Every structure is written in structure tokens, then in C-alpha cells.
């Protein structure tokens, strides 16, 4: 079905006004067509066409009836609205007419109102005069009231005096307020002059109040009524201040008084002035200890008074216990800083650290059972900041260091004097030489470390580090003292008399120090000795061993100078004498503990070996025949065997000896065919890689049968097989200097031309 031209023209304006309606209609038509095509797609469904038509007819009728009902309801609402608008318009018109009539009536009466202005002025003056007349008796009694108030103040009748004072103040403030509202500022000066005595009374009352507050800790125990009176007056003034500040129209002179804040200031100043003034501070030694003990006792006592008595005398919102606790804490913080500005000794610094970090929070002070749980200073922060604690700890360590250095120096001086005594050093129960030096030094260091542990772990660690540094420095000074003693002994070998014994005692002392250092460490799980300190201990041990070996060398040198010689070859007791010297020193070495004893034996054996070889290489002797060379080799074998047996008997294993070098040298000399020397020398330098060309050349000279060609071959072979010292090798030949061969010169020996 299509639309006619008239319908389209009629619908066109509507479509232009209601585009949504057109869109909805199109959607409805489309949905209907889709439904119809689905229903009548199958021929068998055409039979139900009549049923569908009747159903849709009923449905359309229902929709139309609902639409008519809705439209009818809408039209009725529009009608009612129009009726209300018509009624409102009529009422507005009526009001406008009434307002116009009132306006004309007012214009007609304006002349009559101007006549009332004079009456209004007279009424205002009458009201003012009536007010003045009403307060005249009070104004005339002001001076009498002020005198009476002053008498009450002198009689300590503070509440009555304050009531009188408030009455006079209220009168003054009311007059000033009225003048302010009327803009009569010039008259305020006259009023203030008339009430001038009021300011003096205020000051007198305030002075008495602050005196009471300053004595509050005493008064709450002796006469709490006076203190409570002062608090009541302060609270009255606070309420007046609050009321005036809320009105915010006029503030009389001297307002707000702020007496509650002044109460806090006076109380805090009293606390600070009582205990923390410079006059009360004694920053040295026992005086500081007494001062801190007095502070501890007084603060605990006064806080108990505040907690048990003063809290009951003031309003809860004063938080008086918290205020006093904070005041004591802050005052103590400043007071400790003032004390720390002094040049305190180590005892003073220790007392201060202990008091601030240990005592203050302990049950003996702020953790006292009588103060808990109301008093809690944990939220107030530490008395000393971490930076100040660290700075103070460093100052303390410096003081302790100076004391330790002085004490160690005295110990060293005493020890040095003991070395020159006319008796041997003392021995322990095992017969080992020793002195009191290790015990004195370690006890002193350990005591300082243990004392520091009573404060903080960081202080203990600082003192421990300082102790190790000073022990290292002390070992250096002790080593220098040994060197000085050695120099004096070189000048006169009879001084000190027991030089060797005291060197052995120092080795035992050094070992004792080395074994005791680990016990100083605060943490038992980490007891490693620092490398620098270990090096200092090693240097000390090496120096003492060196001096002992030098002493042994002085006794061996006269014997070694006789090597080699024809007399020695013929069977002298030269090595026997050397063995006696060695045995004598070995008996002395028995007074040192085993690790050092073994070390001394090894070093002595190496010294004997090097001196023996050095003597052979001094070019004092050259074998003239094969028989003499065999005799030399036999003597070398006998000497080496005798010396080896001596050291084995003293407890030195053959694997630890270097005398085998003499036997190896003997094999080099014993070789009968010089042509095989290259192989023999190669084996020798392989075993003793520190043997140089000069050493080998000197040994070849000692044989007396080596040609230049063989020597050249041997030295060429050595050049082709350079040797590297293996790790752990004990040098023997590198310490032996070979005499330089005399160079040929063009002039004959004799007088200069």
C-alpha cells in the first residue's frame, strides 16, 4: 500500500518536526515485513491467516485504546496547567496594584518622617546617658575596687582578687567597646588613663601566679591548694581570651593574655634553670659522675611527683606529665651537648656515653617502675643523635689511644731496661724464657675493649680497631728497641750480659702476642688477624731471629775463616768446634717454644751451610793433584755427615736440612772425568737453581783440573738452561758472594811511574 500525494504533503511538516517518529515508523514497517515474510513463507501456514488477522486486530485495538488514554491524560494535565498560569497572572497583577498604592502612600508621608529625625537623635542620646548613669556608681568605685584588689593580692587571696580584677576589666572593656562601636577613638585614651592602675594589678597577679608555677613541684607536695588556685585563674583567663577571639569585633588592650602558654613556659624554664644551668655543671672526672647521678635521682623523683600529684591538680587537657617529660628530655639533650663542648677526659666521655645510651632508658631512670607505663620517652628520640654518638665515640677512642700509647711506651721502657739486667729472664713452668710484656699489653687492650662493650657494639669495634693499630705500632717500636739493643751489643758483646736469653724471651713474647690477638675480637666467630698486624708480628720475629743468627755468626766466623786449608784437610777438629758452638746455641734455643725452636734450628742450619760454602768459594785453595781432590771430597763428606747428624740429634729432620748441598758439591768435585762435568753441573743447578755462573766457575777452579774448553762448555750449557726458582725454595747460593777476579792491567805491580 502506498501513500497518496495529500498524505505525503500532510506528513512532510510532521516529519520535519519529528524525525524520530519517521525513523521509528520505518523500523516498525521493516520489522512487520520481516515477521510476515517469515510467517507466510510456507504454504501450510496460510491456513492460519484469519487467526493472525484477528489477533493483530485485537492487538491494534488495545494499543490504540492505550494511546487514547495517554493522550487524554496529557490533555487534562495541559488544561490544569493553563488554568494555574491564568490564576497566577491575575494574582501578580493584584500585587502590582497594591505595591503601587503603597508607594504613593509612602511618598505622601515622607514629610512627616523627617520630623521624627530629631526625636530619634534625642532617643539615642537618652539611651547613652541612661547607660552612663547606670554605670556611674561602678565607674566611681573603680579606684576603691583596685585598692581592695591589691589588698587581696597581698593577702594571697588570689581567687577573690581575680574576681574583683575581672569585674573592673569587664567594665573597662565594655566602655572601650562602646566607644569603638561609635567611632570615638579619641575618648579611649581618657578611659585607659582612668583605668591605668588595672595594668599594674594584672602584672602583680601574674607575678604571683608565675612564682607559684615556678614552685609547683614543691607546692603540690606541701600546699596543692595554692597551685590549684593559680591553675583556676589561668583557666578563667583562657576562657575570656577564647570568647573575645571568637567574637572578633573588638580586642581590649592586653588581650589575649595567653596565660596557659605562659604557664608552660614558666614550668619549662623552672625545670631547665633548676638542673641544667652552667653553674651546676662539673665536667671533669668524679664531679661529672656526681652531677649525672644527681640528675638521675632528681628527674625520677620530680617525674614521680608530677605523675602522682600534679596531674590531679590540673585539667586533663594540660597533658602535664607529657609536657614535663618532654621538657626534661629536651633539656637533657641540650645539657649533654654543652658538656660535650668541654675538653672531657676519657672517663668523662665514657660516663656521658654510658649515661645517655644505657642509664637513661634503664629501670633506674626513665624506665623506673614508678614511672611506667605513663612515662614513655621512646617517641621523643635519642638523647644523643647518631652523629653525636659517633663523634663522641671517636673522641673517646682518641683519649683511650693516647692513654694506651703512653702506657705501652712505659711498658717498653721497662722492658728495655730489663734486657740489661745481670740475670736471665724469668721462665714459665716449662722452662721457656718470657717476660710480663705480653700479659701487660694484652690485658690493657682487652680491658679497654671490654669496657667499650658496656656502651655500644660500634664503640667496642672502634676500640678494637684502635687496639690492633696500636699493637702494630708497638711492635714496630719494640723492633726498633731490639735493633738499638743489638747495636749496643755489637759495640760490647758483654752488654747485655744475657743478650741471647732476652732475644729468645722476646721470640716467646711475640708468639704469645700472636696467639692472644684473636682473643681481642668482640665476635668469637670472626677471629682473623689483620694482614698488617700479622706482617708486624712476622717482622718482629724475623728481626729477633736475625739478631740471634748474627750472634751465632760472630762465633762461627773465626772457625769458618780457617776453611779451606791444608790443616783442615789433614784432619783438624774445626767442624767439631763448630758443632760445639751450634750445640751451645741449640741449648739456648731450647728455651723457646717448639715452632720458634724449629725455625731457629732451620735458620741456623742454613746459616752454617751458607757459611761453609762461602768459605769454600773464597778461592783460598786449589787442588794440586787428584789425591788432594779426593782428600778434599772425603773431608767434605765427613764434615757434612757430622753436621747433619748434629742437627738430626737436635730434632731437625734431614728433609728440612740444606747441608745436602755440601754433599752435592762434593759429587761435583769428586767427578774424575772433567768431560762429564756438563751433565753433573746440569744436575747440580737443577737441584740448586740459585747457583750462578760465578759459583760454578769458582767450584771448577777449586777442582784445579778444568781446562778453558771444558769451562766454556759448562758455562755455555748453563746459559742454554736458565733456571727458575720453584715456589717454596730456600735460597742457599744467592746469599754467597764470590770474590771478583782480578783484572789484568797494563802496568806491572809496583811503584807508580
C-alpha positions in Angstrom: 0.0 0.0 0.0 1.3 3.4 -0.9 0.7 6.9 0.4 -1.3 9.5 -1.6 0.2 12.8 -2.5 -2.0 14.6 0.1 -0.8 12.2 2.8 2.9 12.9 1.8 2.3 16.7 1.9 0.5 16.3 5.2 3.2 14.1 6.6 6.0 16.3 5.3 5.7 19.0 8.0 5.3 16.4 10.7 8.4 14.5 9.5 10.3 17.7 9.6 9.2 18.4 13.2 9.5 14.7 14.3 12.4 13.0 12.6 12.5 10.3 15.3 8.8 9.4 14.5 9.7 8.8 10.9 12.6 6.7 11.8 10.5 4.7 14.3 7.8 4.1 11.7 10.3 2.8 9.2 11.7 0.4 11.7 8.2 -0.8 12.6 7.3 -1.4 9.0 10.6 -3.2 8.4 10.0 -5.4 11.4 6.4 -6.2 10.3 7.5 -7.2 6.8 10.2 -9.4 8.2 7.7 -11.1 10.5 5.1 -11.5 7.7 7.7 -13.0 5.3 8.7 -15.5 8.0 5.1 -16.5 8.8 3.8 -16.9 5.3 6.9 -18.4 3.7 5.4 -21.9 3.9 2.1 -22.5 2.2 0.7 -24.6 5.0 0.8 -21.6 7.3 -1.7 -19.7 5.0 -4.5 -21.6 6.7 -3.9 -19.6 9.9 -4.2 -16.2 8.1 -7.6 -15.5 9.6 -6.3 -16.3 13.1 -3.3 -14.0 12.6 -5.5 -11.2 11.3 -7.9 -11.4 14.3 -5.0 -11.5 16.7 -3.4 -8.5 15.2 -6.7 -6.6 15.0 -7.2 -7.1 18.8 -3.6 -6.1 19.4 -4.0 -2.9 17.4 -7.3 -2.0 19.2 -5.5 -2.5 22.6 -2.6 -0.2 21.5 -5.0 2.5 20.2 -7.0 2.4 23.4 -3.9 2.9 25.5 -2.7 5.7 23.2 -6.1 7.5 23.5 -5.9 7.1 27.3 -2.4 8.5 27.4 -3.3 11.5 25.1 -6.4 12.2 27.2 -4.3 12.2 30.4 -1.8 14.5 28.8 -4.5 17.0 27.6 -6.1 17.1 31.0 -2.7 18.0 32.6 -2.1 20.7 30.0 -5.5 22.1 30.8 -4.9 22.2 34.5 -1.5 23.9 33.9 -3.1 26.6 31.8 -5.7 27.3 34.4 -2.9 27.7 37.1 -1.0 30.1 34.9 -4.1 32.2 34.3 -4.7 32.4 38.1 -1.1 33.3 38.8 -1.2 36.1 36.3 -4.2 37.6 38.0 -2.5 37.5 41.4 0.6 39.1 40.1 -1.5 41.9 38.6 -3.2 42.4 42.0 0.1 42.6 43.9 1.5 45.2 41.5 -1.6 47.3 42.1 -1.1 47.0 45.9 2.6 47.9 45.6 1.8 51.0 43.6 -0.7 52.1 46.2 1.8 51.6 49.0 4.4 53.6 47.1 2.1 56.6 46.7 1.2 56.4 50.4 4.9 56.5 51.4 5.5 59.4 49.2 2.7 61.3 50.8 4.1 60.5 54.4 7.8 61.4 53.7 7.4 64.9 55.1 6.1 63.5 58.4 9.1 61.1 58.8 11.6 64.0 58.6 10.1 65.4 61.7 10.9 62.3 63.6 14.7 62.5 63.0 15.2 65.0 65.8 13.3 62.7 68.1 15.5 59.7 67.0 18.6 61.7 67.9 17.2 62.6 71.3 16.3 59.0 72.0 19.9 57.9 71.2 21.4 60.5 73.5 18.9 59.5 76.1 19.9 55.8 75.8 23.6 56.8 76.1 23.0 59.0 79.1 20.9 56.3 80.7 23.8 53.8 80.2 26.3 56.2 81.6 24.1 56.9 84.6 23.7 53.2 85.1 27.4 52.5 85.3 28.4 55.7 87.1 28.4 54.0 90.5 30.7 51.3 89.2 33.0 53.9 87.5 33.3 55.9 90.7 34.1 52.7 92.6 37.0 51.7 90.3 39.8 53.1 92.3 38.3 51.7 95.5 38.0 48.3 93.8 41.6 48.5 92.6 42.8 49.2 96.1 40.8 46.4 97.5 42.1 44.0 94.9 45.7 45.0 95.7 45.0 44.2 99.4 43.6 40.8 98.4 46.7 40.1 96.4 49.0 41.0 99.3 46.9 38.6 101.4 47.3 35.7 98.9 43.5 35.7 98.4 44.0 35.2 94.7 40.6 33.9 93.6 38.8 36.9 95.3 41.4 39.3 93.9 41.0 37.9 90.4 37.2 38.2 90.7 37.5 41.9 91.5 40.0 42.3 88.7 37.7 40.6 86.2 34.9 42.9 87.2 36.9 46.1 86.7 38.3 44.7 83.4 34.8 43.9 82.2 33.7 47.5 83.0 36.7 49.0 81.2 36.4 46.7 78.2 32.6 47.4 77.9 33.2 51.1 77.9 36.0 50.8 75.3 33.8 48.5 73.2 31.0 51.1 73.1 33.4 53.9 72.2 34.9 51.7 69.5 31.5 51.0 68.0 30.6 54.7 67.9 34.0 55.6 66.4 35.0 57.7 69.4 38.7 56.6 69.4 39.9 59.9 71.0 37.9 59.1 74.2 39.6 55.7 74.6 42.8 57.4 75.8 40.9 59.1 78.7 39.3 55.7 79.7 42.7 53.9 79.6 44.2 56.7 81.8 41.4 56.3 84.3 41.9 52.6 84.4 45.7 52.8 84.4 46.0 51.0 87.8 44.5 47.9 86.2 47.6 47.1 84.3 49.8 47.2 87.4 47.4 44.8 89.2 47.5 42.5 86.3 51.2 42.4 86.4 51.2 41.9 90.2 48.8 39.0 89.9 50.7 37.5 87.0 54.0 37.7 89.0 52.4 35.8 91.9 51.0 33.2 89.6 54.3 32.6 87.9 56.0 32.4 91.3 53.5 29.7 92.3 54.0 27.8 89.0 57.8 28.1 89.4 57.4 26.4 92.8 54.8 23.9 91.6 56.8 20.8 92.3 57.2 21.8 95.9 53.7 23.2 96.3 51.8 20.1 95.0 53.5 18.2 97.9 53.2 20.8 100.6 50.2 23.1 99.7 48.4 22.0 96.5 45.5 24.5 97.1 47.7 27.4 96.1 48.8 25.7 92.9 45.2 24.7 92.1 44.1 28.3 92.6 46.7 29.5 90.2 45.5 27.0 87.6 41.9 28.0 88.1 42.7 31.7 87.5 44.7 30.8 84.4 41.8 28.8 83.0 39.4 31.7 83.7 41.6 34.0 81.6 41.9 31.4 78.8 38.1 31.3 78.6 37.9 35.1 78.4 40.6 35.0 75.7 38.7 32.4 73.7 35.4 34.3 73.9 36.9 37.6 72.7 38.7 35.9 69.9 35.5 34.2 68.8 33.6 37.5 68.7 36.4 39.1 66.8 34.8 42.5 66.9 36.9 44.3 69.5 40.0 43.2 71.4 40.7 45.2 74.6 44.3 46.2 75.5 46.3 43.3 76.8 44.2 40.6 75.1 44.7 37.7 74.5 46.8 37.2 77.6 47.8 33.7 76.7 48.4 32.7 80.4 48.1 29.0 79.7 51.0 29.1 77.3 52.9 31.3 79.8 52.2 28.6 82.4 54.0 26.0 80.2 56.9 28.4 79.6 57.4 29.2 83.3 57.2 25.5 84.2 59.8 24.6 81.5 62.1 27.4 82.4 61.9 26.4 86.0 62.9 22.8 85.2 65.8 24.0 83.0 67.0 26.5 85.5 66.9 24.2 88.4 69.1 21.4 87.0 70.7 22.4 83.7 72.5 25.8 84.3 76.2 26.0 83.7 76.8 26.8 87.4 75.6 23.2 88.2 77.9 21.6 85.6 81.1 19.9 86.7 82.5 18.3 83.5 85.6 16.5 84.9 86.0 13.1 86.4 84.2 12.3 89.7 82.5 15.7 89.6 80.7 14.7 86.4 79.7 11.4 87.8 78.2 13.1 90.8 76.4 15.6 88.6 74.9 12.8 86.4 73.9 10.8 89.4 72.1 13.8 91.0 70.3 14.5 87.7 69.2 10.9 87.6 67.8 11.0 91.1 66.1 14.4 90.8 64.5 13.7 87.5 63.0 10.4 88.6 61.8 12.0 91.9 60.2 15.0 90.2 58.5 13.0 87.5 57.0 10.8 90.2 55.6 13.9 91.8 54.2 15.1 88.5 52.7 11.7 87.8 51.2 11.1 91.2 50.3 14.6 92.4 50.5 17.4 89.8 48.4 15.5 87.3 45.5 15.6 89.8 45.8 19.4 90.2 45.4 20.5 86.5 42.9 19.7 83.8 43.5 16.6 81.7 44.0 18.6 78.5 47.1 20.1 80.0 49.0 16.8 79.4 51.2 17.9 82.2 53.2 14.6 82.6 53.9 14.5 78.8 55.0 18.2 78.9 57.3 17.7 81.8 58.8 14.5 80.4 59.4 16.2 77.0 61.0 19.2 78.8 63.4 17.1 80.8 64.3 15.1 77.7 65.0 18.2 75.6 66.8 20.0 78.4 69.0 16.9 78.9 69.7 16.8 75.2 70.9 20.4 75.2 72.8 19.9 78.5 74.7 16.9 77.3 75.7 18.9 74.2 77.0 21.7 76.4 79.0 19.2 78.5 80.5 17.7 75.3 81.8 21.1 74.3 84.2 20.8 77.2 87.6 19.0 76.9 86.5 15.9 78.6 88.9 13.1 79.6 88.2 9.5 78.6 86.4 8.8 81.9 84.1 11.8 81.4 83.3 10.7 77.8 82.7 7.2 78.9 80.3 8.3 81.7 78.4 10.5 79.3 78.0 7.8 76.7 77.0 5.2 79.3 74.5 7.6 80.9 72.9 8.7 77.7 72.8 5.3 76.0 72.3 2.9 78.9 71.3 4.5 82.2 68.7 7.0 80.8 66.5 4.2 79.4 67.1 1.7 82.2 64.8 0.8 85.1 67.0 3.1 87.2 65.8 6.2 85.4 63.1 6.7 82.7 62.2 3.0 82.8 61.6 3.2 86.6 58.7 1.0 87.7 57.1 4.0 89.5 57.0 5.9 86.1 55.7 3.2 83.9 53.6 3.0 81.8 52.6 6.7 81.8 56.2 7.9 81.1 57.4 6.8 77.7 60.5 8.6 76.1 60.8 6.2 73.2 58.8 8.5 71.0 61.0 11.5 71.9 64.1 10.3 70.0 67.5 9.6 71.5 69.2 11.9 73.9 72.2 12.0 71.6 71.8 11.8 67.8 73.6 9.0 66.0 76.0 11.6 64.6 76.8 13.0 68.0 77.2 9.5 69.4 79.7 8.6 66.7 81.6 11.8 67.2 81.7 11.3 71.0 82.8 7.7 70.5 85.7 8.8 68.2 86.7 11.4 70.8 86.7 8.6 73.5 88.8 6.3 71.3 91.3 9.1 70.7 91.6 9.6 74.5 91.9 5.9 75.1 94.5 5.7 72.3 96.6 8.4 74.0 96.4 6.5 77.3 97.3 3.2 75.6 100.3 4.8 73.7 101.6 6.3 77.0 101.1 3.0 78.9 102.8 1.0 76.1 105.7 3.3 76.0 106.2 2.9 79.7 106.0 -0.8 79.3 108.5 -0.7 76.5 110.9 1.4 78.6 110.7 -1.0 81.5 111.2 -4.0 79.1 114.2 -2.4 77.5 115.8 -1.8 81.0 115.2 -5.4 81.9 117.3 -6.6 78.9 120.4 -5.2 80.6 119.8 -6.9 83.9 122.5 -9.0 85.4 120.2 -12.1 85.5 118.4 -14.2 83.0 114.8 -13.5 82.1 112.1 -15.3 84.1 110.9 -18.7 82.9 107.5 -20.4 82.9 106.7 -23.8 84.3 108.0 -25.4 81.1 111.4 -23.6 81.3 110.6 -21.2 78.4 112.0 -17.7 78.7 109.4 -15.0 79.0 108.6 -11.5 80.4 105.4 -9.8 81.6 105.2 -7.7 78.5 102.6 -9.8 76.6 100.3 -10.1 79.6 100.6 -6.4 80.4 99.9 -5.3 76.8 97.1 -7.8 76.1 95.4 -7.1 79.5 95.5 -3.4 78.9 94.0 -3.7 75.4 91.4 -6.3 76.4 90.2 -4.2 79.4 89.6 -1.2 77.1 87.7 -3.4 74.6 85.6 -4.9 77.4 84.9 -1.5 78.9 83.7 -0.2 75.5 81.4 -3.2 75.1 79.4 -1.8 78.0 78.3 1.1 75.8 77.7 0.0 72.2 78.9 -2.5 69.7 80.1 0.3 67.5 82.3 1.7 70.3 83.7 -1.7 71.0 84.6 -2.2 67.3 86.2 1.3 67.2 88.3 0.5 70.3 89.2 -3.0 68.9 90.4 -1.4 65.6 92.4 1.1 67.6 93.9 -1.6 69.8 95.1 -3.5 66.7 96.6 -0.4 65.2 98.4 0.5 68.4 99.6 -3.1 68.9 101.0 -2.9 65.4 102.7 0.4 66.2 104.0 -1.0 69.5 105.6 -4.0 67.7 107.3 -1.5 65.4 108.7 0.4 68.4 109.7 -2.9 70.1 111.5 -3.9 66.9 113.4 -0.6 66.9 114.3 -1.2 70.6 115.7 -4.6 69.6 117.8 -3.0 66.9 119.1 -0.5 69.4 120.0 -3.2 71.8 121.7 -5.1 69.0 123.8 -2.1 68.1 124.9 -1.7 71.7 125.7 -5.4 71.9 127.9 -5.1 68.7 130.0 -2.4 70.4 130.4 -4.6 73.5 129.4 -8.2 73.4 129.3 -8.4 77.2 126.4 -5.9 77.2 123.7 -7.0 77.8 125.1 -10.0 79.7 122.2 -12.3 78.8 121.6 -10.9 75.3 120.7 -14.2 73.7 118.4 -15.2 76.5 116.4 -12.0 76.2 116.2 -12.3 72.4 114.7 -15.8 73.0 112.3 -14.3 75.6 111.2 -11.8 73.0 110.5 -14.5 70.5 108.3 -16.3 73.1 106.7 -12.9 73.9 106.0 -12.4 70.2 104.5 -15.8 69.8 102.3 -15.2 72.9 101.1 -11.9 71.4 100.3 -13.6 68.1 98.3 -16.3 69.9 96.5 -13.8 72.0 95.5 -11.3 69.4 92.5 -13.3 68.2 91.0 -13.3 71.7 90.6 -9.5 71.5 88.0 -9.7 68.7 84.5 -8.9 70.0 82.9 -11.6 67.8 84.2 -15.0 68.6 83.1 -16.3 65.2 85.5 -13.9 63.3 89.0 -14.0 64.8 91.2 -13.4 61.8 94.3 -11.3 62.5 94.6 -8.4 60.0 97.3 -8.8 57.4 99.2 -5.7 58.5 99.3 -6.9 62.1 100.4 -10.3 61.0 103.1 -8.7 59.0 104.3 -6.7 62.0 104.4 -9.9 64.1 106.4 -11.6 61.4 108.8 -8.6 61.1 109.3 -8.7 64.8 110.0 -12.4 64.8 112.4 -12.1 61.8 114.3 -9.3 63.5 114.8 -11.3 66.7 115.9 -14.4 64.7 118.2 -12.2 62.6 119.9 -10.9 65.7 120.3 -14.4 67.1 121.8 -15.7 63.9 124.1 -12.7 63.8 125.3 -13.7 67.2 125.8 -17.3 66.1 127.6 -16.0 63.0 130.0 -14.0 65.1 131.0 -17.2 67.0 131.2 -19.2 63.8 133.2 -16.7 61.6 136.6 -17.3 63.3 136.2 -21.0 62.6 134.9 -20.5 59.0 137.9 -18.3 58.2 140.1 -21.4 58.6 138.2 -23.1 55.7 139.6 -24.4 53.4 143.2 -25.0 54.4 145.8 -27.8 54.4 145.5 -28.1 58.1 141.8 -28.6 57.7 142.4 -31.3 55.1 144.8 -33.1 57.3 142.1 -33.7 59.9 141.7 -30.8 62.3 138.8 -30.5 64.8 137.5 -27.4 63.0 134.0 -28.8 62.3 133.9 -30.3 65.8 134.4 -26.9 67.2 131.7 -25.6 65.0 129.4 -28.3 66.4 130.2 -27.3 69.9 129.2 -23.7 69.1 126.0 -24.9 67.4 125.2 -27.2 70.3 125.7 -24.4 72.8 123.2 -22.2 70.9 120.8 -25.1 70.5 120.7 -25.5 74.2 119.8 -21.8 74.5 117.1 -22.3 71.7 115.5 -25.0 73.9 114.1 -22.1 76.0 111.8 -21.1 73.2 108.6 -22.8 72.2 108.6 -25.5 69.5 107.6 -23.6 66.4 110.3 -21.0 67.1 112.8 -23.6 68.2 112.4 -25.5 64.9 112.6 -22.2 62.9 115.8 -21.3 64.7 117.3 -24.7 64.0 116.4 -24.5 60.3 117.8 -20.9 60.0 121.0 -21.9 62.0 121.5 -24.9 59.8 121.0 -22.8 56.6 123.5 -20.3 58.1 126.1 -23.0 58.8 125.6 -24.3 55.2 125.9 -20.9 53.6 129.0 -20.0 55.7 130.6 -23.4 54.9 130.0 -22.9 51.2 131.1 -19.3 51.3 134.4 -20.3 52.9 135.0 -22.9 50.1 134.4 -20.3 47.4 136.8 -17.7 48.7 139.5 -19.0 46.3 141.9 -19.7 49.1 142.7 -23.2 47.9 143.0 -25.0 44.6 143.6 -28.8 44.4 147.0 -29.5 43.0 146.5 -33.2 42.4 143.9 -35.9 42.1 144.9 -37.2 45.5 144.3 -33.8 47.1 141.0 -33.5 45.4 140.0 -36.9 46.8 141.2 -35.9 50.2 139.0 -32.7 49.9 136.0 -34.7 48.9 136.5 -37.1 51.9 136.8 -34.1 54.2 133.6 -32.6 52.8 131.7 -35.8 53.3 132.9 -36.2 56.9 132.0 -32.6 57.7 128.6 -32.8 56.0 127.8 -36.1 57.8 129.0 -34.7 61.2 126.9 -31.6 60.8 123.8 -33.5 59.6 124.0 -35.9 62.5 124.3 -33.0 64.9 121.2 -31.3 63.5 119.3 -34.5 63.4 120.2 -35.1 67.0 118.8 -31.6 67.8 115.5 -32.5 66.2 115.8 -31.2 62.7 114.8 -33.8 60.1 117.1 -34.4 57.1 114.3 -33.2 54.8 114.4 -29.8 56.5 118.2 -29.5 56.1 120.2 -27.8 53.4 123.6 -29.5 54.3 122.8 -31.8 51.4 124.3 -29.0 49.2 127.7 -29.8 50.6 127.4 -33.5 49.6 126.1 -32.4 46.1 129.1 -30.1 45.8 131.4 -33.0 46.8 130.0 -35.0 43.9 130.8 -32.2 41.6 134.4 -32.1 42.8 134.7 -35.9 43.0 133.9 -36.5 39.4 137.1 -38.0 37.8 136.4 -37.2 34.1 136.1 -33.5 33.6 134.4 -34.1 30.2 131.3 -35.2 32.1 131.2 -32.0 34.2 128.4 -30.5 31.9 125.9 -33.3 32.9 127.0 -33.1 36.6 126.6 -29.3 36.7 123.2 -29.5 35.0 122.0 -31.8 37.7 123.5 -29.6 40.3 121.9 -26.3 39.1 118.6 -28.2 38.6 118.6 -29.1 42.3 120.0 -25.7 43.4 118.7 -23.2 40.8 120.1 -20.2 42.6 123.7 -21.3 41.8 125.1 -18.7 39.4 127.8 -18.9 36.7 130.3 -17.4 39.2 129.5 -20.1 41.8 130.1 -22.9 39.3 133.2 -21.2 37.9 134.6 -20.9 41.4 133.9 -24.6 42.1 135.6 -25.6 38.9 138.6 -23.5 40.0 138.6 -25.5 43.2 139.0 -28.8 41.3 142.2 -27.5 39.7 141.9 -29.7 36.6 139.3 -28.0 34.4 140.5 -26.6 31.1 139.2 -23.5 29.5 137.4 -25.5 26.8 135.5 -27.6 29.4 134.7 -24.5 31.5 133.4 -22.8 28.3 131.2 -25.8 27.5 129.9 -25.9 31.1 129.1 -22.2 31.1 127.5 -22.4 27.7 125.3 -25.3 28.9 124.2 -23.2 31.9 123.3 -20.3 29.5 121.2 -22.7 27.5 119.4 -24.0 30.6 118.4 -21.0 32.7 116.8 -22.0 36.0 113.7 -20.6 37.7 113.4 -20.7 41.4 110.5 -23.0 42.3 107.9 -21.9 44.9 109.0 -22.5 48.4 112.6 -23.0 47.6 115.1 -21.9 50.3 117.9 -20.0 48.6 121.4 -21.1 49.5 123.8 -19.8 46.9 122.1 -16.4 46.2 123.4 -15.2 49.7 127.0 -16.2 48.9 129.2 -13.5 47.2 132.0 -14.8 45.1 135.3 -12.7 45.1 135.7 -10.7 41.9 138.5 -12.0 39.8 141.5 -9.5 39.5 141.5 -7.9 36.0 144.8 -7.8 34.1 146.5 -4.4 34.0 149.0 -3.0 31.6 151.5 -1.8 34.3 153.3 -4.2 36.5 152.6 -4.2 40.1 154.9 -1.8 41.8 155.6 1.8 42.2 153.7 4.2 40.0 155.6 5.5 37.0 
